[in-house]
Amino acid sequence: MFDFEKLEVYKKAKGFNAEISVFLSRNNIDRVSKDQLKRAALSIPLNIAEGSSRFTKPDRRNFLIIARGSLFECIAILDILREQEIVMSDDYLKFYQVADELSRILFAMIRNLETKQ
């Protein structure tokens, strides 16, 4: 088993990605938004995994920052689609709550990897 597979944040990010994939398969969303959301959601667990392979704290931290950025991108896309009434508010709220938890975990991990001066 790889180290990243033991991380709770990785498991939650994988779950978020899976839920996004199911949501996209069940809803009629334009191709560009669908592709962007799918890529951003997949980027989260992939960057967590890749970051775990790095040897230095700054390198690991950078990948967690990218993962968090991809999470923010997902919420921005969903927010725009909600505003356009393509995504229902209930679905948006469900994703928002999971994303908020993931964001907090990633933020704590990022802060933990900051170099002390």
KEFIVEX-836157 format. One record per residue: residue number from 0; residue in three letters; x, y, z of N, C-alpha, C, O in turn. Coordinates in steps of 0.02 Angstrom, whole numbers. Example, Ala and Ser with C-alpha at 12.3 -4.5 7.8 and 13.67 -1.06 7.14 Angstrom:
<rs>
[r 0,'Ala',[660,-284,390],[615,-225,390],[660,-165,390],[712,-166,423]];
[r 1,'Ser',[642,-112,354],[684,-53,357],[645,2,394],[670,57,402]];
</rs>
This chain:
<rs>
[r 0,'Met',[43,-59,0],[0,0,0],[45,62,0],[93,67,38]];
[r 1,'Phe',[28,110,-42],[64,173,-45],[42,217,13],[-15,212,37]];
[r 2,'Asp',[86,262,36],[71,305,93],[8,346,83],[-31,354,129]];
[r 3,'Phe',[-1,373,23],[-58,417,11],[-125,381,19],[-175,412,35]];
[r 4,'Glu',[-125,315,7],[-187,277,13],[-212,273,85],[-271,259,97]];
[r 5,'Lys',[-168,286,133],[-186,285,204],[-214,352,227],[-244,357,280]];
[r 6,'Leu',[-203,404,188],[-223,471,208],[-299,480,203],[-329,465,151]];
[r 7,'Glu',[-329,504,256],[-401,517,257],[-420,569,205],[-472,564,173]];
[r 8,'Val',[-377,620,195],[-391,672,146],[-393,643,76],[-433,664,34]];
[r 9,'Tyr',[-350,595,62],[-350,563,-4],[-416,524,-14],[-446,527,-67]];
[r 10,'Lys',[-436,488,37],[-499,449,33],[-559,496,22],[-603,481,-19]];
[r 11,'Lys',[-559,551,58],[-614,599,50],[-612,632,-19],[-664,643,-50]];
[r 12,'Ala',[-553,647,-44],[-546,677,-110],[-568,628,-164],[-599,648,-213]];
[r 13,'Lys',[-552,564,-155],[-575,512,-202],[-651,508,-202],[-682,500,-254]];
[r 14,'Gly',[-680,512,-143],[-753,510,-137],[-785,570,-170],[-837,563,-204]];
[r 15,'Phe',[-755,629,-161],[-781,689,-193],[-778,681,-269],[-827,698,-304]];
[r 16,'Asn',[-723,656,-294],[-716,645,-366],[-768,596,-391],[-799,607,-444]];
[r 17,'Ala',[-779,542,-354],[-829,492,-375],[-899,523,-377],[-938,510,-423]];
[r 18,'Glu',[-916,564,-326],[-982,596,-325],[-990,645,-383],[-1044,650,-412]];
[r 19,'Ile',[-938,681,-399],[-940,727,-457],[-951,686,-520],[-991,706,-563]];
[r 20,'Ser',[-917,630,-528],[-924,588,-588],[-996,563,-595],[-1024,564,-650]];
[r 21,'Val',[-1025,540,-540],[-1094,516,-541],[-1140,574,-560],[-1184,566,-602]];
[r 22,'Phe',[-1130,631,-528],[-1171,690,-542],[-1168,708,-616],[-1219,722,-647]];
[r 23,'Leu',[-1108,709,-644],[-1099,727,-714],[-1132,677,-761],[-1158,696,-813]];
[r 24,'Ser',[-1131,613,-743],[-1160,562,-786],[-1237,566,-786],[-1270,542,-832]];
[r 25,'Arg',[-1265,595,-733],[-1338,598,-726],[-1369,665,-747],[-1430,672,-747]];
[r 26,'Asn',[-1327,713,-763],[-1353,780,-779],[-1328,803,-847],[-1274,786,-870]];
[r 27,'Asn',[-1370,843,-878],[-1354,871,-944],[-1318,937,-935],[-1349,990,-928]];
[r 28,'Ile',[-1252,934,-937],[-1210,993,-928],[-1169,1001,-992],[-1147,952,-1021]];
[r 29,'Asp',[-1159,1064,-1012],[-1122,1076,-1074],[-1053,1043,-1071],[-1023,1035,-1017]];
[r 30,'Arg',[-1028,1025,-1128],[-966,986,-1134],[-906,1020,-1102],[-866,988,-1069]];
[r 31,'Val',[-900,1086,-1111],[-842,1122,-1084],[-843,1122,-1008],[-793,1107,-976]];
[r 32,'Ser',[-900,1139,-979],[-906,1141,-905],[-897,1071,-876],[-864,1062,-825]];
[r 33,'Lys',[-927,1022,-910],[-921,953,-887],[-849,930,-886],[-826,900,-838]];
[r 34,'Asp',[-813,944,-940],[-743,924,-946],[-701,960,-893],[-659,928,-861]];
[r 35,'Gln',[-712,1024,-884],[-673,1063,-836],[-685,1038,-764],[-638,1032,-725]];
[r 36,'Leu',[-748,1025,-747],[-765,1002,-681],[-737,932,-668],[-711,917,-614]];
[r 37,'Lys',[-741,890,-719],[-714,822,-713],[-639,823,-701],[-613,786,-659]];
[r 38,'Arg',[-604,865,-739],[-531,871,-732],[-511,900,-664],[-464,876,-632]];
[r 39,'Ala',[-546,951,-643],[-530,983,-579],[-542,935,-520],[-501,932,-474]];
[r 40,'Ala',[-597,898,-523],[-612,850,-469],[-561,794,-467],[-541,772,-413]];
[r 41,'Leu',[-539,771,-525],[-488,718,-528],[-421,743,-505],[-381,705,-476]];
[r 42,'Ser',[-406,806,-517],[-343,836,-498],[-332,836,-422],[-275,834,-400]];
[r 43,'Ile',[-384,838,-384],[-378,841,-311],[-343,779,-283],[-290,786,-253]];
[r 44,'Pro',[-371,719,-291],[-337,660,-264],[-270,647,-299],[-223,621,-267]];
[r 45,'Leu',[-265,663,-363],[-202,650,-398],[-145,693,-370],[-89,668,-362]];
[r 46,'Asn',[-159,756,-354],[-107,799,-326],[-90,780,-254],[-33,787,-233]];
[r 47,'Ile',[-139,757,-217],[-125,732,-149],[-78,672,-154],[-29,668,-117]];
[r 48,'Ala',[-93,627,-200],[-52,567,-209],[18,586,-232],[68,562,-204]];
[r 49,'Glu',[23,628,-282],[88,647,-309],[130,684,-257],[190,673,-251]];
[r 50,'Gly',[98,727,-219],[133,764,-167],[163,718,-114],[216,733,-86]];
[r 51,'Ser',[128,663,-100],[153,617,-48],[218,583,-69],[253,556,-27]];
[r 52,'Ser',[233,585,-133],[294,552,-158],[355,598,-153],[411,575,-164]];
[r 53,'Arg',[344,661,-137],[399,709,-136],[438,705,-71],[411,687,-19]];
[r 54,'Phe',[502,720,-75],[546,712,-17],[551,774,28],[566,768,87]];
[r 55,'Thr',[537,832,0],[544,892,41],[475,921,59],[427,912,21]];
[r 56,'Lys',[472,954,116],[409,985,137],[384,1036,86],[324,1036,71]];
[r 57,'Pro',[427,1080,60],[402,1129,11],[372,1095,-52],[322,1119,-78]];
[r 58,'Asp',[402,1040,-74],[375,1005,-132],[307,975,-116],[259,981,-155]];
[r 59,'Arg',[302,941,-59],[237,911,-38],[184,965,-30],[127,957,-52]];
[r 60,'Arg',[204,1021,1],[159,1076,12],[131,1105,-54],[72,1120,-59]];
[r 61,'Asn',[175,1111,-103],[154,1138,-168],[98,1096,-199],[50,1123,-226]];
[r 62,'Phe',[104,1030,-195],[53,987,-224],[-14,992,-186],[-67,987,-215]];
[r 63,'Leu',[-10,1002,-120],[-71,1011,-81],[-104,1078,-98],[-165,1083,-99]];
[r 64,'Ile',[-63,1129,-111],[-90,1194,-132],[-126,1186,-199],[-180,1215,-209]];
[r 65,'Ile',[-97,1149,-244],[-129,1137,-310],[-194,1098,-301],[-244,1114,-333]];
[r 66,'Ala',[-193,1048,-257],[-255,1009,-244],[-310,1054,-217],[-367,1049,-238]];
[r 67,'Arg',[-292,1099,-171],[-341,1145,-142],[-367,1193,-195],[-426,1210,-196]];
[r 68,'Gly',[-322,1216,-239],[-343,1259,-294],[-393,1225,-340],[-441,1256,-363]];
[r 69,'Ser',[-381,1162,-354],[-427,1123,-396],[-495,1115,-362],[-547,1117,-394]];
[r 70,'Leu',[-494,1107,-296],[-557,1103,-259],[-596,1168,-264],[-656,1168,-274]];
[r 71,'Phe',[-561,1224,-257],[-593,1290,-265],[-621,1298,-335],[-675,1326,-345]];
[r 72,'Glu',[-585,1272,-384],[-608,1275,-454],[-674,1237,-462],[-719,1260,-496]];
[r 73,'Cys',[-679,1179,-430],[-741,1140,-433],[-800,1180,-406],[-853,1182,-436]];
[r 74,'Ile',[-790,1211,-349],[-844,1250,-318],[-862,1310,-362],[-921,1327,-368]];
[r 75,'Ala',[-813,1342,-391],[-828,1399,-436],[-869,1376,-496],[-917,1410,-515]];
[r 76,'Ile',[-851,1320,-525],[-889,1294,-583],[-960,1278,-561],[-1008,1297,-595]];
[r 77,'Leu',[-968,1243,-505],[-1034,1225,-481],[-1076,1287,-464],[-1136,1288,-476]];
[r 78,'Asp',[-1043,1338,-437],[-1078,1400,-420],[-1104,1435,-483],[-1161,1459,-485]];
[r 79,'Ile',[-1063,1437,-534],[-1084,1467,-598],[-1142,1428,-629],[-1190,1457,-653]];
[r 80,'Leu',[-1137,1361,-627],[-1190,1319,-654],[-1254,1326,-613],[-1309,1321,-640]];
[r 81,'Arg',[-1247,1336,-547],[-1306,1347,-504],[-1339,1413,-522],[-1400,1417,-525]];
[r 82,'Glu',[-1298,1464,-533],[-1324,1529,-551],[-1362,1527,-618],[-1411,1563,-628]];
[r 83,'Gln',[-1338,1484,-662],[-1371,1475,-727],[-1429,1426,-723],[-1461,1410,-774]];
[r 84,'Glu',[-1444,1403,-663],[-1498,1355,-649],[-1488,1288,-684],[-1536,1254,-702]];
[r 85,'Ile',[-1425,1270,-694],[-1408,1205,-723],[-1397,1155,-667],[-1411,1096,-674]];
[r 86,'Val',[-1370,1179,-611],[-1360,1138,-551],[-1410,1162,-499],[-1417,1221,-486]];
[r 87,'Met',[-1444,1114,-469],[-1493,1130,-417],[-1457,1150,-353],[-1402,1126,-339]];
[r 88,'Ser',[-1488,1193,-313],[-1458,1217,-251],[-1442,1160,-203],[-1392,1163,-168]];
[r 89,'Asp',[-1485,1109,-200],[-1472,1052,-155],[-1407,1016,-174],[-1367,998,-131]];
[r 90,'Asp',[-1397,1005,-239],[-1336,972,-262],[-1276,1016,-247],[-1224,992,-224]];
[r 91,'Tyr',[-1282,1080,-260],[-1228,1127,-246],[-1209,1125,-172],[-1150,1122,-155]];
[r 92,'Leu',[-1258,1128,-129],[-1246,1128,-57],[-1211,1064,-34],[-1166,1066,8]];
[r 93,'Lys',[-1232,1008,-62],[-1201,944,-45],[-1126,945,-62],[-1085,926,-21]];
[r 94,'Phe',[-1110,967,-122],[-1040,971,-143],[-1002,1024,-102],[-943,1014,-85]];
[r 95,'Tyr',[-1035,1079,-88],[-1003,1133,-51],[-982,1110,19],[-927,1126,42]];
[r 96,'Gln',[-1025,1072,52],[-1009,1048,119],[-949,1001,120],[-906,1005,163]];
[r 97,'Val',[-947,956,72],[-890,910,67],[-827,949,50],[-774,936,78]];
[r 98,'Ala',[-833,996,4],[-775,1036,-17],[-749,1078,41],[-688,1086,49]];
[r 99,'Asp',[-794,1104,82],[-773,1144,140],[-731,1101,187],[-679,1124,212]];
[r 100,'Glu',[-753,1041,200],[-715,996,244],[-647,979,214],[-596,982,248]];
[r 101,'Leu',[-646,963,150],[-583,948,116],[-536,1008,117],[-476,1001,129]];
[r 102,'Ser',[-562,1066,106],[-523,1128,105],[-490,1139,174],[-432,1157,177]];
[r 103,'Arg',[-528,1128,226],[-501,1138,294],[-445,1088,309],[-394,1106,339]];
[r 104,'Ile',[-454,1026,288],[-402,975,299],[-339,993,260],[-284,992,287]];
[r 105,'Leu',[-348,1010,196],[-291,1028,154],[-256,1090,182],[-194,1093,182]];
[r 106,'Phe',[-294,1139,204],[-264,1200,233],[-221,1183,293],[-165,1208,300]];
[r 107,'Ala',[-246,1141,337],[-208,1121,396],[-144,1084,377],[-91,1095,407]];
[r 108,'Met',[-149,1041,326],[-90,1005,302],[-39,1053,272],[21,1046,283]];
[r 109,'Ile',[-63,1102,234],[-19,1152,203],[16,1192,257],[77,1202,254]];
[r 110,'Arg',[-21,1215,306],[9,1254,361],[60,1212,399],[112,1238,419]];
[r 111,'Asn',[46,1149,408],[92,1104,443],[159,1095,406],[211,1082,437]];
[r 112,'Leu',[157,1103,340],[217,1095,300],[256,1160,287],[307,1160,253]];
[r 113,'Glu',[231,1215,315],[265,1279,306],[333,1276,340],[340,1248,394]];
[r 114,'Thr',[381,1306,308],[448,1308,338],[449,1363,391],[424,1418,380]];
[r 115,'Lys',[477,1346,448],[481,1394,503],[543,1437,492],[597,1412,476]];
[r 116,'Gln',[535,1503,501],[591,1548,492],[618,1573,558],[666,1611,559]];
</rs>
